[in-house]
Amino acid sequence: MEKDTTRIGGHTEVGTIKRLLLKNPRDAWTSQDRIRAQWKDLHYLSEPDFAKAEAEFQDFVELLSDTVPEIEFLPASDQGGLDSVYVRDASIVTDEGLILCNMGKPARKEEPGDMHSYISSRDIPVLGQIEGEGTLEGGDLVWLDSSTLVVGCGYRTNDEGIKQLWELTADFLDELVVVPLPHWDGPDDVLHLMSMLSPVDHDILAVYSRLLSVPFREWLLEREYTLVEIPDEEYNSMACNILAVEPGKVIMLEGNPITRKLLEDQGVEVKTYAGEEISRKGAGGPTCLTRPLHRSMQG
């Protein structure tokens, strides 16, 4: 039977991933020379090793393949830089089609165009695009339930981008919750909303509360979410960047044993991957590396 390439959606961060888009670092980074030319300007922590990154990525794909039936790969582009390996940020998935973002990081401006080219070739519908002075990045968007979308407002996503997002989604959203993001280490730091909040089950969120505003944290508690608090000593090792592949089943970076134990105490099944090259050095964890195109609440 021919695959339905238009099948997308799922207003959830924890529903079972049925269809997933990735980009191989081989296609994003091309060569060690290209990495060497870009990594400092992109504020990576250190220079990634091209060969080791490819090996890490293959292990990551194998881990995803245990649960995800359809995995696709965004092709190489002359326009994209090293950050294009973090495919989540260039788009937002809705049941009505993809929303193409407008990147707040200037070096990533071409990525939504590359995403558009790919989804057009797959007959995936486009609901709209963030344009002009509006900026919006996928890492600042979190679905809390099918009609509640939370968006972080900071250096990567601005008020105008959020205004355009609301105009595109108002017909099917009950609530768009805007969360101001902190300055932290400044505009060059990669600080998205998902740097401090990751849903791991329908009513369980991994959070780094020191970066959450008091009103937003209280709002979550009023809605009876269980908050798994990321410890200070594991925040910088990206313990809060967690990908749910289905409700209560997650993938996270290895080397965060305290957080793993906290999650397992809540009944969450945890698998880990080694991501020194593909994740830690570029500050992009498993949610950043993946763009779920279709999630299902039906299992």
C-alpha positions in Angstrom: 0.0 0.0 0.0 1.3 3.4 -0.9 2.2 5.6 2.1 0.1 8.7 2.7 2.8 11.3 2.6 0.5 14.1 3.7 -0.2 12.4 7.1 1.0 14.9 9.7 -0.2 16.4 13.0 -0.8 15.6 16.5 -1.1 18.5 18.9 1.0 16.8 21.6 4.6 16.4 22.7 4.1 13.0 24.2 1.9 11.2 21.7 3.4 8.1 20.0 5.7 9.3 17.2 4.6 7.7 13.9 6.6 9.8 11.5 9.8 11.6 12.2 12.2 14.0 10.3 15.9 14.1 11.0 19.0 15.5 9.3 22.2 13.5 9.2 25.2 15.6 10.3 26.9 14.3 7.2 24.4 16.4 5.2 24.3 19.3 7.6 28.1 19.6 8.3 29.5 18.1 5.1 33.2 17.9 6.3 35.5 18.6 9.1 36.8 21.7 7.2 33.2 23.1 7.1 32.8 22.5 10.8 36.1 24.2 11.5 35.0 27.2 9.5 31.7 27.7 11.3 31.7 26.3 14.9 33.1 29.4 16.7 30.9 31.9 15.0 27.9 29.7 15.8 29.0 29.6 19.5 29.4 25.9 19.8 31.2 24.9 23.0 34.0 23.3 21.0 34.7 21.9 17.5 32.7 18.7 16.8 34.5 15.7 15.3 32.8 14.8 12.0 33.5 11.1 12.0 32.5 10.7 15.7 29.3 12.7 15.0 28.3 10.4 12.2 28.7 7.3 14.5 26.8 8.9 17.3 24.0 9.9 14.9 23.7 6.3 13.5 23.3 5.0 17.1 20.7 7.7 17.8 18.7 6.6 14.6 18.9 3.0 15.7 17.5 3.9 19.1 14.6 5.9 17.5 13.9 3.0 15.1 13.0 0.8 18.0 9.7 2.7 18.3 9.3 5.0 15.3 8.0 3.3 12.2 8.8 6.0 9.6 12.0 8.1 9.7 12.8 10.5 7.0 15.9 12.6 6.3 16.1 16.2 5.3 18.6 16.4 2.4 21.8 18.5 2.2 21.6 22.1 1.2 24.2 24.6 0.0 22.4 27.2 2.2 22.3 25.5 5.5 24.9 25.7 8.3 25.9 23.4 11.1 22.8 24.3 13.1 20.5 22.8 10.4 21.1 19.4 12.0 18.7 20.7 14.7 15.6 20.2 12.5 12.9 21.0 15.1 13.4 24.7 14.9 12.5 25.5 11.3 8.8 24.5 11.6 5.8 23.8 13.8 3.5 20.9 13.1 -0.3 21.3 13.4 -3.2 19.2 12.2 -3.9 21.7 9.5 -0.4 21.8 8.1 3.1 23.0 8.9 3.9 26.5 10.0 7.3 27.6 8.6 9.3 29.6 11.1 11.4 32.7 10.7 14.6 32.1 12.6 15.7 34.5 15.3 19.3 33.4 14.8 20.5 35.2 11.6 22.8 32.3 10.7 19.8 30.0 10.4 17.6 32.2 8.2 17.7 29.7 5.2 16.5 26.7 7.2 12.7 27.3 6.8 13.2 27.6 3.0 15.0 24.2 2.9 12.2 22.8 5.0 9.6 24.2 2.6 11.4 22.6 -0.3 11.4 19.2 1.3 7.8 19.2 2.5 6.6 20.5 -0.9 8.2 17.4 -2.5 6.3 15.2 -0.1 3.0 17.0 -0.6 2.8 18.0 3.0 0.5 21.0 3.4 1.7 24.4 4.7 -0.7 26.3 6.9 1.4 29.5 6.8 4.7 31.2 7.5 6.1 33.6 10.0 7.3 36.7 8.0 8.8 40.1 8.1 9.8 41.4 11.5 8.3 38.4 13.2 10.7 35.7 14.5 9.7 32.3 15.8 11.7 29.1 16.4 10.3 25.6 17.0 12.3 25.1 20.2 10.2 27.8 21.8 6.9 25.9 21.2 5.4 23.3 23.5 2.0 21.6 23.1 0.6 20.9 26.6 -2.6 19.4 25.2 -4.5 19.3 21.9 -5.7 22.9 22.2 -3.1 24.5 24.5 0.1 25.8 23.0 2.9 27.4 25.1 5.3 29.8 23.4 8.5 31.3 24.9 9.2 34.9 24.1 12.9 35.7 24.1 15.8 36.4 21.8 14.7 33.8 19.2 11.0 34.3 19.2 9.5 37.8 19.4 6.1 39.5 20.0 5.5 39.9 16.3 6.2 36.3 15.6 3.8 35.2 18.4 1.1 37.6 17.0 1.4 35.9 13.6 1.4 32.5 15.2 -1.9 33.3 17.0 -3.5 34.5 13.7 -2.5 31.2 12.1 -3.8 29.0 14.9 -6.7 30.8 16.5 -9.3 28.6 14.8 -8.2 25.5 16.6 -6.4 26.8 19.8 -8.3 27.4 23.0 -5.2 29.0 24.6 -1.8 30.4 23.5 0.2 30.9 26.6 3.1 33.3 26.3 6.1 32.7 28.6 8.8 35.5 28.9 12.2 33.9 28.7 15.2 35.1 30.8 18.3 36.8 29.5 20.5 34.0 31.0 23.8 34.1 29.1 22.6 36.6 26.5 21.4 36.6 22.9 24.1 34.4 21.6 23.2 31.6 24.0 20.8 28.9 22.8 18.0 29.3 25.3 14.6 28.1 24.0 11.5 27.3 26.1 12.4 23.6 25.7 15.7 24.3 27.4 13.7 24.5 30.7 10.6 22.4 30.0 10.1 19.0 28.4 6.8 17.0 28.6 7.4 13.3 29.3 3.9 12.1 29.9 0.4 13.5 29.7 0.7 15.0 33.2 4.4 14.9 33.9 6.9 17.7 32.9 10.6 17.8 33.4 11.5 21.4 34.3 14.3 23.5 35.4 12.3 25.8 37.7 15.1 28.3 38.3 14.5 29.5 34.7 10.7 29.5 34.9 8.7 32.6 35.8 6.7 32.3 39.0 3.4 32.9 37.3 4.0 30.2 34.7 5.2 27.7 37.2 2.2 28.3 39.4 -0.1 28.0 36.3 1.4 24.6 35.6 0.8 23.5 39.2 -2.8 24.8 39.2 -3.3 22.4 36.3 -2.0 19.6 38.4 1.1 18.8 36.4 3.7 16.8 38.2 7.0 18.7 37.9 10.2 16.6 37.8 12.8 19.1 38.9 16.1 19.0 37.0 19.0 19.3 39.5 21.5 22.2 39.1 24.4 19.8 38.5 22.7 18.3 35.5 21.2 21.3 33.8 24.4 22.2 31.8 24.6 18.6 30.6 21.2 19.0 29.0 19.2 16.9 31.4 16.1 19.0 30.7 16.2 18.3 26.9 14.1 15.1 26.8 12.3 13.6 23.8 9.1 11.6 24.5 8.7 9.0 21.8 5.4 7.9 23.4 3.6 8.7 26.7 6.0 7.8 29.5 8.8 6.6 27.3 11.6 9.0 26.6 15.1 9.4 25.1 17.7 11.7 26.8 21.4 12.3 26.8 23.5 9.9 28.8 25.4 11.2 31.8 22.4 12.5 33.8 21.9 9.8 36.4 20.0 11.9 38.9 17.4 13.1 36.4 17.1 9.6 35.0 16.3 8.2 38.5 13.8 11.0 39.1 12.0 10.1 35.9 12.1 6.4 36.6 10.6 7.0 40.0 7.6 8.5 38.2 7.2 5.4 36.1 8.9 6.9 33.0 10.9 4.5 30.8 14.3 6.1 29.9 16.7 5.3 27.2 19.9 7.3 26.6 22.3 8.0 23.8 25.9 9.4 23.6 25.7 12.8 22.1 29.0 14.5 22.9 29.4 15.6 19.2 25.9 16.0 17.9 24.3 17.4 21.1 26.5 18.8 23.8 28.9 20.8 21.6 26.1 22.5 19.7 23.7 22.6 22.7 21.0 20.6 20.8 19.5 17.6 22.5 17.1 14.9 21.3 14.2 17.3 20.9 16.3 19.7 18.8 17.6 16.9 16.6 14.0 15.7 15.7 11.0 17.1 14.1 8.0 14.7 14.7 5.7 15.1 11.7 3.0 12.9 13.1 2.2 11.9 16.6 -0.8 9.7 17.6 -2.6 9.5 20.9 -3.9 6.1 19.8 -0.6 4.2 20.3 
